[in-house]
Amino acid sequence: MLDPHKFRQDFPILDQRLGPSRDRKLVYLDNAATTQKPLSVIEAITHYYRESNSNVHRGIHTLGERATALYEDARNKVRSFIMARHSHEIIFTRGTTESINLVASSLTRLFQPGDEIVLTEMEHHSNMVPWFLAAERQNLVIRIWHVEDDGQLDIGKLNDLLGPKTRLLALTWMSNVLGTINPIKKITQIAHDKGVNVLVDGAQGVPHLPTDVQDLDVDFLAFSGHKMCGPMGIGVLYGKEDLLDRMPPYQGGGEMIRTVRLDGFEPNVLPYKFEAGTPNVEGAVGLGVAVDYLRSIGLENIHAHDELLVQKTLEGLKALPSVRVLGPKSGRGGLAAFSAGSLHAHDVAAYLDRFGVAVRAGHHCAHPLAKRFGVVSTVRASYYFYNTLEEVDQFLETLGRALDDL
Protein backbone atom coordinates (compact mmCIF):
# COMPACT_ATOMS: atom_id res chain seq x y z
CA MET A 1 0.00 0.00 0.00
CA LEU A 2 1.29 3.43 -0.87
CA ASP A 3 1.84 6.15 1.72
CA PRO A 4 -0.03 9.28 0.60
CA HIS A 5 1.96 11.47 2.97
CA LYS A 6 5.05 10.72 0.90
CA PHE A 7 3.55 12.48 -2.11
CA ARG A 8 1.76 15.41 -0.49
CA GLN A 9 4.95 17.45 -0.32
CA ASP A 10 4.92 17.46 -4.14
CA PHE A 11 1.58 19.32 -4.15
CA PRO A 12 2.01 22.77 -2.58
CA ILE A 13 -1.65 23.63 -3.12
CA LEU A 14 -2.65 21.03 -0.52
CA ASP A 15 -0.68 22.79 2.20
CA GLN A 16 -2.98 25.71 2.81
CA ARG A 17 -5.65 26.85 5.26
CA LEU A 18 -9.24 27.65 4.33
CA GLY A 19 -12.50 28.56 6.00
CA PRO A 20 -13.74 31.90 7.29
CA SER A 21 -10.86 32.16 9.77
CA ARG A 22 -8.27 30.47 7.56
CA ASP A 23 -7.80 27.86 10.27
CA ARG A 24 -9.01 24.78 8.40
CA LYS A 25 -6.55 22.64 6.50
CA LEU A 26 -7.66 21.94 2.94
CA VAL A 27 -9.16 18.49 2.41
CA TYR A 28 -9.40 18.23 -1.35
CA LEU A 29 -11.96 15.59 -2.35
CA ASP A 30 -12.92 16.80 -5.83
CA ASN A 31 -10.44 14.76 -7.84
CA ALA A 32 -13.02 13.38 -10.26
CA ALA A 33 -13.48 16.97 -11.47
CA THR A 34 -9.77 17.76 -11.63
CA THR A 35 -6.65 16.61 -9.83
CA GLN A 36 -3.93 18.79 -8.36
CA LYS A 37 -0.56 19.21 -10.07
CA PRO A 38 2.81 18.14 -8.66
CA LEU A 39 5.76 20.51 -8.68
CA SER A 40 7.45 18.47 -11.41
CA VAL A 41 4.59 19.25 -13.81
CA ILE A 42 4.43 22.93 -12.85
CA GLU A 43 8.19 23.30 -13.22
CA ALA A 44 8.26 21.47 -16.56
CA ILE A 45 5.75 23.92 -18.02
CA THR A 46 7.68 26.88 -16.64
CA HIS A 47 10.95 25.48 -17.97
CA TYR A 48 9.41 24.99 -21.40
CA TYR A 49 8.41 28.66 -21.57
CA ARG A 50 11.77 29.81 -20.21
CA GLU A 51 13.96 27.65 -22.46
CA SER A 52 12.12 26.12 -25.43
CA ASN A 53 9.00 28.07 -26.34
CA SER A 54 8.39 27.81 -30.08
CA ASN A 55 5.91 26.45 -32.56
CA VAL A 56 6.52 22.84 -33.48
CA HIS A 57 7.40 20.79 -36.58
CA ARG A 58 8.17 23.62 -39.02
CA GLY A 59 10.72 25.82 -37.27
CA ILE A 60 14.20 25.20 -38.69
CA HIS A 61 15.94 26.64 -35.63
CA THR A 62 17.07 25.46 -32.22
CA LEU A 63 13.98 26.45 -30.24
CA GLY A 64 11.69 24.89 -32.84
CA GLU A 65 13.65 21.67 -32.72
CA ARG A 66 13.59 21.63 -28.91
CA ALA A 67 9.84 22.24 -28.76
CA THR A 68 9.17 19.58 -31.39
CA ALA A 69 11.30 17.04 -29.54
CA LEU A 70 9.50 17.74 -26.26
CA TYR A 71 6.09 17.53 -27.92
CA GLU A 72 6.77 14.25 -29.68
CA ASP A 73 8.49 12.81 -26.62
CA ALA A 74 5.30 13.48 -24.67
CA ARG A 75 3.31 11.64 -27.34
CA ASN A 76 5.57 8.63 -27.01
CA LYS A 77 5.27 8.70 -23.21
CA VAL A 78 1.49 8.56 -23.55
CA ARG A 79 1.79 5.72 -26.07
CA SER A 80 3.85 3.74 -23.58
CA PHE A 81 1.56 4.65 -20.68
CA ILE A 82 -1.51 3.12 -22.34
CA MET A 83 0.48 0.41 -24.18
CA ALA A 84 -0.55 1.52 -27.67
CA ARG A 85 1.21 -0.10 -30.61
CA HIS A 86 2.19 3.11 -32.44
CA SER A 87 2.80 6.70 -31.36
CA HIS A 88 0.85 7.92 -34.40
CA GLU A 89 -2.25 6.33 -32.83
CA ILE A 90 -2.02 9.04 -30.14
CA ILE A 91 -3.92 12.22 -31.08
CA PHE A 92 -3.51 15.25 -28.81
CA THR A 93 -6.78 17.11 -28.17
CA ARG A 94 -8.09 19.58 -25.60
CA GLY A 95 -9.49 16.76 -23.47
CA THR A 96 -11.93 13.88 -23.31
CA THR A 97 -14.77 16.02 -24.62
CA GLU A 98 -12.96 17.05 -27.78
CA SER A 99 -11.65 13.52 -28.30
CA ILE A 100 -15.19 12.14 -28.31
CA ASN A 101 -16.44 14.99 -30.50
CA LEU A 102 -13.66 14.20 -32.97
CA VAL A 103 -14.82 10.60 -33.34
CA ALA A 104 -18.51 11.58 -33.35
CA SER A 105 -17.87 14.07 -36.13
CA SER A 106 -15.44 12.07 -38.22
CA LEU A 107 -16.22 8.37 -37.82
CA THR A 108 -19.97 8.81 -38.25
CA ARG A 109 -19.38 10.31 -41.70
CA LEU A 110 -18.64 6.72 -42.70
CA PHE A 111 -22.05 5.59 -41.41
CA GLN A 112 -25.31 5.26 -43.34
CA PRO A 113 -28.75 6.66 -42.37
CA GLY A 114 -30.42 4.25 -39.98
CA ASP A 115 -27.14 2.95 -38.53
CA GLU A 116 -27.18 2.60 -34.76
CA ILE A 117 -25.02 3.82 -31.89
CA VAL A 118 -25.40 2.26 -28.42
CA LEU A 119 -24.78 4.40 -25.33
CA THR A 120 -25.19 3.57 -21.65
CA GLU A 121 -27.43 5.37 -19.22
CA MET A 122 -24.47 6.20 -16.97
CA GLU A 123 -22.60 8.34 -19.49
CA HIS A 124 -21.27 11.82 -18.83
CA HIS A 125 -22.91 14.36 -21.12
CA SER A 126 -19.64 14.48 -23.08
CA ASN A 127 -20.27 10.91 -24.20
CA MET A 128 -23.92 11.53 -25.03
CA VAL A 129 -24.43 14.92 -26.63
CA PRO A 130 -21.84 14.49 -29.44
CA TRP A 131 -23.63 11.31 -30.52
CA PHE A 132 -27.03 13.01 -30.36
CA LEU A 133 -25.66 15.75 -32.62
CA ALA A 134 -24.26 13.18 -35.04
CA ALA A 135 -27.54 11.26 -35.03
CA GLU A 136 -29.52 14.41 -35.81
CA ARG A 137 -27.09 15.43 -38.53
CA GLN A 138 -26.93 12.05 -40.28
CA ASN A 139 -30.23 10.38 -39.38
CA LEU A 140 -28.67 7.78 -37.09
CA VAL A 141 -30.41 5.83 -34.31
CA ILE A 142 -29.37 6.02 -30.66
CA ARG A 143 -30.05 3.00 -28.44
CA ILE A 144 -29.58 3.02 -24.66
CA TRP A 145 -28.11 0.33 -22.42
CA HIS A 146 -29.92 0.96 -19.14
CA VAL A 147 -28.36 0.79 -15.69
CA GLU A 148 -29.57 -1.72 -13.11
CA ASP A 149 -30.65 -0.77 -9.59
CA ASP A 150 -27.23 -1.68 -8.19
CA GLY A 151 -25.56 0.86 -10.50
CA GLN A 152 -24.11 -1.71 -12.88
CA LEU A 153 -24.75 -2.84 -16.43
CA ASP A 154 -26.29 -6.23 -17.12
CA ILE A 155 -23.85 -7.78 -19.58
CA GLY A 156 -26.48 -10.33 -20.54
CA LYS A 157 -28.54 -7.58 -22.17
CA LEU A 158 -25.78 -6.43 -24.49
CA ASN A 159 -26.31 -9.03 -27.21
CA ASP A 160 -29.91 -7.90 -27.68
CA LEU A 161 -28.81 -4.26 -28.02
CA LEU A 162 -26.20 -4.92 -30.69
CA GLY A 163 -28.07 -5.49 -33.92
CA PRO A 164 -27.07 -5.80 -37.57
CA LYS A 165 -27.13 -2.00 -37.98
CA THR A 166 -25.11 -1.21 -34.83
CA ARG A 167 -21.86 0.49 -35.77
CA LEU A 168 -20.54 1.73 -32.44
CA LEU A 169 -20.82 1.16 -28.68
CA ALA A 170 -19.67 4.18 -26.64
CA LEU A 171 -19.37 3.78 -22.88
CA THR A 172 -17.47 4.92 -19.83
CA TRP A 173 -14.80 2.85 -18.16
CA MET A 174 -15.61 4.28 -14.74
CA SER A 175 -18.78 6.22 -13.93
CA ASN A 176 -18.10 9.67 -12.50
CA VAL A 177 -21.26 9.35 -10.36
CA LEU A 178 -21.68 5.69 -9.48
CA GLY A 179 -18.04 4.70 -9.27
CA THR A 180 -18.95 1.64 -11.34
CA ILE A 181 -15.98 0.11 -13.15
CA ASN A 182 -17.25 -1.52 -16.32
CA PRO A 183 -15.57 -4.75 -17.55
CA ILE A 184 -14.31 -3.16 -20.74
CA LYS A 185 -12.36 -6.13 -22.05
CA LYS A 186 -15.36 -8.47 -21.80
CA ILE A 187 -17.72 -5.88 -23.27
CA THR A 188 -15.35 -5.20 -26.16
CA GLN A 189 -15.12 -8.91 -26.96
CA ILE A 190 -18.90 -9.16 -27.17
CA ALA A 191 -19.13 -6.06 -29.37
CA HIS A 192 -16.37 -7.19 -31.72
CA ASP A 193 -18.04 -10.57 -32.12
CA LYS A 194 -20.97 -8.58 -33.52
CA GLY A 195 -18.74 -6.44 -35.74
CA VAL A 196 -19.27 -3.35 -33.56
CA ASN A 197 -16.51 -0.86 -32.77
CA VAL A 198 -16.05 0.36 -29.19
CA LEU A 199 -15.19 3.82 -27.89
CA VAL A 200 -14.31 4.14 -24.20
CA ASP A 201 -14.55 7.33 -22.17
CA GLY A 202 -11.47 6.87 -19.99
CA ALA A 203 -11.59 10.22 -18.19
CA GLN A 204 -12.08 8.52 -14.82
CA GLY A 205 -10.51 5.16 -15.65
CA VAL A 206 -7.11 5.99 -17.12
CA PRO A 207 -5.91 8.09 -14.11
CA HIS A 208 -6.75 5.28 -11.67
CA LEU A 209 -6.41 1.94 -13.46
CA PRO A 210 -3.56 0.23 -15.33
CA THR A 211 -4.31 0.71 -19.02
CA ASP A 212 -3.31 -1.58 -21.88
CA VAL A 213 -5.31 -0.71 -24.97
CA GLN A 214 -3.99 -3.71 -26.86
CA ASP A 215 -5.18 -6.09 -24.15
CA LEU A 216 -8.53 -4.29 -23.79
CA ASP A 217 -8.73 -4.24 -27.61
CA VAL A 218 -10.79 -1.03 -27.60
CA ASP A 219 -11.02 0.85 -30.88
CA PHE A 220 -10.96 4.31 -29.31
CA LEU A 221 -10.00 5.61 -25.87
CA ALA A 222 -10.47 9.23 -24.76
CA PHE A 223 -9.01 10.81 -21.63
CA SER A 224 -7.94 14.14 -20.13
CA GLY A 225 -4.62 15.35 -18.74
CA HIS A 226 -6.09 17.42 -15.93
CA LYS A 227 -7.66 14.39 -14.24
CA MET A 228 -4.26 12.67 -14.00
CA CYS A 229 -2.01 15.40 -12.53
CA GLY A 230 -1.47 17.07 -15.90
CA PRO A 231 -2.49 20.54 -17.13
CA MET A 232 -5.93 21.57 -18.25
CA GLY A 233 -6.57 21.95 -21.96
CA ILE A 234 -4.70 18.82 -23.05
CA GLY A 235 -6.16 15.39 -23.68
CA VAL A 236 -5.74 12.30 -25.78
CA LEU A 237 -7.63 10.29 -28.32
CA TYR A 238 -6.22 6.85 -28.91
CA GLY A 239 -7.52 5.15 -32.02
CA LYS A 240 -6.57 2.04 -33.91
CA GLU A 241 -4.50 2.93 -36.95
CA ASP A 242 -6.81 1.38 -39.54
CA LEU A 243 -9.83 3.28 -38.25
CA LEU A 244 -8.00 6.60 -37.97
CA ASP A 245 -6.71 6.15 -41.52
CA ARG A 246 -10.25 5.71 -42.84
CA MET A 247 -11.71 8.67 -40.93
CA PRO A 248 -11.79 12.08 -42.64
CA PRO A 249 -10.15 15.09 -40.92
CA TYR A 250 -12.03 16.64 -38.02
CA GLN A 251 -10.86 20.24 -38.52
CA GLY A 252 -9.08 22.11 -41.28
CA GLY A 253 -6.08 24.40 -41.08
CA GLY A 254 -2.35 24.26 -40.68
CA GLU A 255 -0.45 21.05 -39.91
CA MET A 256 -3.29 18.72 -40.90
CA ILE A 257 -2.49 18.98 -44.62
CA ARG A 258 0.13 17.47 -46.85
CA THR A 259 -0.65 19.70 -49.82
CA VAL A 260 -3.24 22.35 -50.63
CA ARG A 261 -4.45 23.22 -54.14
CA LEU A 262 -6.94 25.76 -55.36
CA ASP A 263 -9.41 22.93 -55.90
CA GLY A 264 -8.82 20.94 -52.71
CA PHE A 265 -6.22 19.41 -50.40
CA GLU A 266 -4.52 16.19 -49.41
CA PRO A 267 -4.59 15.42 -45.65
CA ASN A 268 -1.46 14.78 -43.66
CA VAL A 269 -0.42 11.44 -42.23
CA LEU A 270 -1.37 10.30 -38.73
CA PRO A 271 -1.44 11.74 -36.14
CA TYR A 272 -1.20 15.20 -37.69
CA LYS A 273 -4.29 14.70 -39.84
CA PHE A 274 -6.32 15.32 -36.66
CA GLU A 275 -4.17 18.06 -35.08
CA ALA A 276 -5.06 21.20 -37.00
CA GLY A 277 -3.49 24.47 -35.94
CA THR A 278 -0.94 25.37 -33.30
CA PRO A 279 -1.04 22.65 -30.65
CA ASN A 280 -0.96 22.95 -26.87
CA VAL A 281 2.75 22.22 -26.65
CA GLU A 282 3.18 23.18 -23.00
CA GLY A 283 0.15 21.06 -22.13
CA ALA A 284 1.67 18.04 -23.86
CA VAL A 285 4.96 18.64 -22.05
CA GLY A 286 3.15 18.79 -18.71
CA LEU A 287 1.13 15.69 -19.52
CA GLY A 288 4.30 13.78 -20.37
CA VAL A 289 5.79 14.65 -16.98
CA ALA A 290 2.52 13.73 -15.25
CA VAL A 291 2.67 10.33 -16.97
CA ASP A 292 6.21 9.85 -15.64
CA TYR A 293 5.03 10.79 -12.16
CA LEU A 294 2.10 8.36 -12.16
CA ARG A 295 4.21 5.54 -13.51
CA SER A 296 6.70 6.07 -10.69
CA ILE A 297 3.86 5.49 -8.21
CA GLY A 298 2.24 2.61 -10.09
CA LEU A 299 -1.37 2.52 -11.24
CA GLU A 300 -1.95 -0.75 -9.36
CA ASN A 301 -0.95 1.06 -6.16
CA ILE A 302 -3.18 4.02 -6.96
CA HIS A 303 -6.19 1.77 -7.56
CA ALA A 304 -5.58 -0.15 -4.32
CA HIS A 305 -5.38 3.14 -2.40
CA ASP A 306 -8.61 4.33 -4.04
CA GLU A 307 -10.34 1.15 -2.85
CA LEU A 308 -9.07 1.60 0.70
CA LEU A 309 -10.35 5.16 0.94
CA VAL A 310 -13.71 4.57 -0.72
CA GLN A 311 -14.51 1.50 1.38
CA LYS A 312 -13.84 3.49 4.55
CA THR A 313 -16.04 6.24 3.15
CA LEU A 314 -18.89 3.86 2.33
CA GLU A 315 -18.77 2.37 5.82
CA GLY A 316 -18.93 5.84 7.34
CA LEU A 317 -21.76 7.03 5.10
CA LYS A 318 -23.76 3.91 5.90
CA ALA A 319 -23.78 4.94 9.56
CA LEU A 320 -25.20 8.40 8.86
CA PRO A 321 -28.99 8.90 8.91
CA SER A 322 -30.83 9.68 5.67
CA VAL A 323 -27.71 9.25 3.50
CA ARG A 324 -28.22 7.28 0.29
CA VAL A 325 -25.14 6.30 -1.70
CA LEU A 326 -25.47 5.65 -5.43
CA GLY A 327 -23.63 2.82 -7.13
CA PRO A 328 -22.33 -0.64 -6.27
CA LYS A 329 -21.30 -1.59 -2.74
CA SER A 330 -17.91 -2.98 -3.77
CA GLY A 331 -15.56 -3.26 -6.73
CA ARG A 332 -15.87 0.43 -7.50
CA GLY A 333 -13.61 3.38 -8.17
CA GLY A 334 -12.45 5.92 -5.64
CA LEU A 335 -15.51 8.12 -5.41
CA ALA A 336 -18.86 8.17 -3.62
CA ALA A 337 -21.89 10.25 -4.64
CA PHE A 338 -24.79 10.46 -2.20
CA SER A 339 -27.96 12.30 -1.30
CA ALA A 340 -28.79 13.40 2.23
CA GLY A 341 -32.54 13.23 2.73
CA SER A 342 -34.25 16.52 1.94
CA LEU A 343 -31.05 18.55 2.13
CA HIS A 344 -29.88 20.10 -1.10
CA ALA A 345 -26.46 18.94 -2.20
CA HIS A 346 -25.27 22.51 -2.65
CA ASP A 347 -26.09 23.34 0.97
CA VAL A 348 -24.16 20.33 2.19
CA ALA A 349 -21.16 21.18 0.01
CA ALA A 350 -21.19 24.80 1.17
CA TYR A 351 -21.23 23.67 4.81
CA LEU A 352 -18.29 21.33 4.21
CA ASP A 353 -16.38 24.12 2.47
CA ARG A 354 -16.60 26.28 5.60
CA PHE A 355 -14.47 23.64 7.29
CA GLY A 356 -12.00 23.26 4.44
CA VAL A 357 -13.51 20.14 2.85
CA ALA A 358 -13.82 20.50 -0.93
CA VAL A 359 -16.40 18.23 -2.59
CA ARG A 360 -18.53 18.42 -5.72
CA ALA A 361 -22.29 18.97 -5.69
CA GLY A 362 -24.79 18.80 -8.54
CA HIS A 363 -25.83 16.40 -11.28
CA HIS A 364 -22.18 15.84 -12.33
CA CYS A 365 -23.01 16.27 -16.03
CA ALA A 366 -25.20 13.17 -15.95
CA HIS A 367 -28.84 14.29 -16.11
CA PRO A 368 -30.24 10.95 -17.35
CA LEU A 369 -28.46 9.06 -14.57
CA ALA A 370 -29.79 11.43 -11.90
CA LYS A 371 -33.29 10.92 -13.26
CA ARG A 372 -32.78 7.15 -13.31
CA PHE A 373 -32.10 7.17 -9.56
CA GLY A 374 -34.66 9.81 -8.68
CA VAL A 375 -32.30 12.53 -7.46
CA VAL A 376 -31.90 16.14 -8.52
CA SER A 377 -28.30 16.40 -7.32
CA THR A 378 -25.80 14.60 -5.14
CA VAL A 379 -22.70 15.34 -3.11
CA ARG A 380 -19.60 13.60 -4.44
CA ALA A 381 -16.34 12.90 -2.63
CA SER A 382 -13.61 11.64 -4.95
CA TYR A 383 -10.10 10.55 -4.08
CA TYR A 384 -6.58 10.28 -5.45
CA PHE A 385 -3.29 8.87 -4.19
CA TYR A 386 -2.46 11.97 -2.10
CA ASN A 387 -5.62 11.69 -0.01
CA THR A 388 -5.30 10.16 3.45
CA LEU A 389 -7.41 8.07 5.80
CA GLU A 390 -7.33 11.03 8.19
CA GLU A 391 -8.97 13.16 5.52
CA VAL A 392 -11.74 10.57 5.15
CA ASP A 393 -12.32 10.81 8.89
CA GLN A 394 -12.42 14.61 8.74
CA PHE A 395 -14.86 14.51 5.84
CA LEU A 396 -17.20 12.08 7.62
CA GLU A 397 -17.04 13.97 10.89
CA THR A 398 -17.80 17.30 9.19
CA LEU A 399 -20.60 15.73 7.16
CA GLY A 400 -22.15 14.36 10.35
CA ARG A 401 -22.19 17.86 11.83
CA ALA A 402 -23.71 19.21 8.62
CA LEU A 403 -26.58 16.73 8.83
CA ASP A 404 -27.24 17.86 12.40
CA ASP A 405 -26.97 21.59 11.76
CA LEU A 406 -28.70 22.05 8.40
FENUR-V999473 format. One record per backbone hydrogen bond with DSSP energy under -1.0 kcal/mol. NH is the residue of the N-H (numbers start at 1). CO is the residue of the C=O. Records with the same first field share a line. If there is no record, write none. Layout:
NH=CO, CO
This chain:
6=3
7=4
8=4
10=7
11=8
14=11
15=12
16=14
18=24
22=19
24=18
26=16
27=356
29=358
31=382
34=30
35=226
39=10
42=38
43=39
44=40
45=41
46=42
47=43
48=44
49=45
50=46
51=47
52=48
61=59
65=61
66=62
67=63
68=64
69=65
70=66
71=67
72=68
73=69
74=70
75=71
76=72
77=73
78=74
79=75
80=76
81=77
82=78
84=79
89=86
90=87
91=237
93=235
99=95
100=96
101=97
102=98
103=99
104=100
105=101
106=102
107=103
109=106
110=107
111=108
114=139
115=112
116=165
117=141
118=168
119=143
121=145
123=120
125=365
127=124
128=125
129=125
132=128
133=129
134=130
135=131
136=132
137=133
138=134
139=135
140=135
141=115
143=117
145=119
148=152
151=148
157=154
158=155
162=158
163=161
166=163
167=116
168=116
169=197
170=118
171=199
173=201
175=180
179=175
182=173
184=182
187=183
188=184
189=185
190=186
191=187
192=188
193=189
195=192
196=191
197=167
199=169
200=220
201=171
202=222
206=202
208=205
209=205
213=82
216=212
217=213
219=198
220=198
221=238
222=200
223=236
225=234
228=225
230=225
235=93
236=223
237=91
238=221
239=89
240=219
244=240
245=241
246=242
247=243
256=254
258=266
259=266
261=264
266=259
268=256
273=269
274=271
275=272
277=254
281=279
284=280
285=281
286=282
287=283
288=284
289=285
290=286
291=287
292=288
293=289
294=290
295=291
296=292
297=293
298=294
302=298
303=299
304=300
305=301
306=302
307=303
308=304
309=305
310=306
311=307
312=308
313=309
314=310
315=311
316=312
317=313
318=314
320=317
323=320
324=339
326=337
333=179
335=333
336=381
338=379
339=324
341=322
343=340
348=344
349=345
350=346
351=347
352=348
353=349
354=350
355=352
356=353
357=352
358=27
360=380
362=378
370=366
371=367
372=368
373=369
374=371
375=370
378=362
379=338
380=360
381=336
382=29
383=334
387=384
392=388
393=389
394=390
395=391
396=392
397=393
398=394
399=395
400=396
401=397
402=398
403=399
404=400
405=401
406=402
